[in-house]
């Protein structure tokens, strides 16, 4: 489902954020992308859909050559890829239900889907079902800025469901949440991915979360792939080595 070969990215200031990354993720596989805050995780996730243009390498997503894709093909790829970011990226001034309906815009670009009250009945019904699955149906009419951080991230997951994504890229989805809310969001994300048989790459920097949720762990350090294996096969020393700081680290700080 995801294939990466020789992927590299250098920022204009000379920072080598990614340096020859090779990665293959099978359909339905959930992978934890682990590393410290300057390891290249965010750059890798953004490069997969060319939100950041790679300097070199090859990327395929769901059978599409992402590097060679033209604008229309790239839009289609992005439609099939759901994202859950640390910043959440909801539209605060509209309702929770409207935010979930926005997940359908890639396949139903009608302006009617900008607001819940304008959307077709079947679209609203599907969005309500998505909210029901994340436990937020009673909050459908609330403005998004009236929710807690954990609730907002649940809305983001409901929006991914509404998008009918095949691939989910989650970039530090619980970094801004307290530990209890973070666990609840991680439990929900993993349950949804399992039920829908989605392919997931989820970046984290917390070892304890990686050990709890990561079956396969792919670890980056200074833009290079350091480890790729099953969590049960990796020692604490292996994982701790990711967080030692080199004299002149090169990585993803943007």
N, C-alpha and C positions, 0 to 999 in steps of 0.2 A: 504493500500500500504506500509506503514511503521509502524511496531510495535516494541516497546521497553518496556522491563519489567525488573525492578530492576537493571538497568545498572549502573555499577560502574567501575571506573578506578583509580588506585593509581600509581603514578610515582615511579621509584626506589628510589628517594630521600625522599619518604614518603608523598608527596603532594597528597591529595585526590581531584583529579580533577573532578570526577563525583561520586555522592553518592546516589544511589537508584533512578535513573530516570525512570519514567513510561511515555510513550508517544505513542499515536496512531494518525496517519495521514491518512485520507481517500484518495482514488484515486481522482486526480484532485484538491486536496485542496492545497492552498498556505498558508504557515505558516511563520510568522516572529519569529525568535529565538532572543530574546532580552536579553541584559545584559552587564555589564561593561567588561573591557578587561581581567579580571581574573575570569570570571564567569563559565567557562567550555564550552562555545559555540563551540569553535574550536575542542576541544577534543571530544565532542559529535558527530559532523559532521564526523570527521575522524574515530571514532569508528563504525559508521554505516556500513562502508564497510571494517572494520578491517585494515585500514591504521594504526590505533592504536589498539592493542589487549586489549579488555576489561578485567578487573580483575574479574568481575562477571556480571551475567544478561543474558538476551535473546534478540535477534534481529531478526526480519523477514523483508525482503524487497521483495515486489512483490511475496510473497508466498514462498520465500526461507529462510530456517533457516541459517542465516549468520554465527552464531557461530559454527554450525556443518559442514559447507561447507568445502569440500576439495578444493585443489588448482584449479581444473578445474571448479568446481561449483562457486568458488569465482570469478574467472575471468569472468564468465558469468554474475554474479551479477554486477560486476564493469562495464561491457560493457553496462548494462542497466541504469547505473547511471551517468549522466553528472555532471561535477563540474565546478564551476566558482569561482576562488579564488581571493583574494586580490592581490596576486603576479602575477596573470594572466597566467604565465607559457607557453608563446608562445616560439617557436624556432625562435630567432631573425634573424638568418642568412639566413633564407629561406623566400619565398614569403608568402604573406597573403593567397593566394589560397592554397599553400602547407599546411599551418597550419590548414586550414579548412578541407582539405582532410584527415589530420591525425585523425580526428574524426571518420573516417570509419575503422581504423585499428583494432578495436575490432571485427568487423564482416568480414573484408577483410584484412587479415594480410600480404598480398603480399608486398614485397619491392617496387613494382611499386607505392604504395601509399605514399612513403616517399617524393616524389617530384611531383609537378603538371605536369611537362612535361613528366613524365613516366606513369602517371595514365591513366586508360581507359577513353574514351570519356564520357561515361555515368557518371562516377565518377566525372570528372571535371565539367560536366554540373550540377550535383546535388550540388556540392560545390559552384558553381556560383549562383545557386538559393538561397542557404543559405546566401551568401553574399548580394544578392539583398534584402533579407528580413531584414537585419540589416543595409541597406543603404550604403554598402561599396563595391559594385561591381566594381566601377571605380578604387578601390585601389588594385585589385586582384594581380597585378604584382609587387607591392611594397614589399620591405623587411619589415618584421614585426617591426624591430627596427626603422623604419622611421615614425611610427604612433604615435599619441598622446595617452595619457593614456586612454581616453574615447574610442578612436577608437580601441585600443588593446582589451579593454574589450568587445567591440562589436564583434570582431573576435572570442573571447572566446565563446560568445553566439552562433555565427554561427557554431562553432565547435561542440557545444552541439547538435545543430540541425542536423548536419551531422552524429553525433553519433546515432541519432534516439532514444534518451534516453526516458525512461518512468518516471524517477525520476531525479530531479535536486537538487543538494546541492550547495548553494552559500554561501561562507564564507567571510563576509565583502566585498562584490564585489565593493563597491564604496568608501571604506575608504581612498584610495590613490588618489581620484579624487577631483577636485574642485567642489563646490556645483552645478554649472550648469551642468557640465558633469555627475556628479553623478545622478542628476534627470533624465537626458536623458537616462542613462544606466538603471536606475530602471524602467522608463516607458517602455523601450524596453523589458526588462526581463519579466515584468508582462504581457505585450501584447503577447509575444511569448508563455509564460506558459498558458495563457488563450486560445489562438488560438489552441494550440496543446493538450490542456487538460492534461498537465503534472502535476505531483505532485512535489511541491516545498517546501524546507525548506531553508530559507534565514536568515543568522545571521546578525544582525545589533547592533550597540550600540547607534545610534542616535534616540532619542525619536521622533523628528519631522518626520523622514522617516518612523518609525514604525506607526505613526498616519496616515500618508498619504497612505501607501501601505498595512499595516497589517490589514487583516480582523480578523484572529485569531492570537493572540500573545501568545507565550510560553516563559516565562521569567525564567532565571536561576540566582542564586546568590550563590557564594561559592560552586558550583558544585551540588546544589540542585534545584529542580523545585519549584519556588516560586509562579508563576502565570500561569494560562492557561485559556484563555477566549477570548471573542470577544472584539476588541479594544473599541467599543462603551460602553462596560459595565465596563471598567476599568477607574478609576479616575487618575488624574495627580499625586495625592499622592501615589497611588498604584505603578505607574511606577517610580516615583522619588525614592521610597524606594529601588529600584534595585541598585542605585548608591551611597548609603551610605556605607562607608567603615567600616568593623568590625576591631577589634584589630588585629586578626590573621587570615586573609582570606586565604582560601585554594582554589586554582583554577587553571585555564589553562593558563600558561604563556609560553607555548611552541608552 
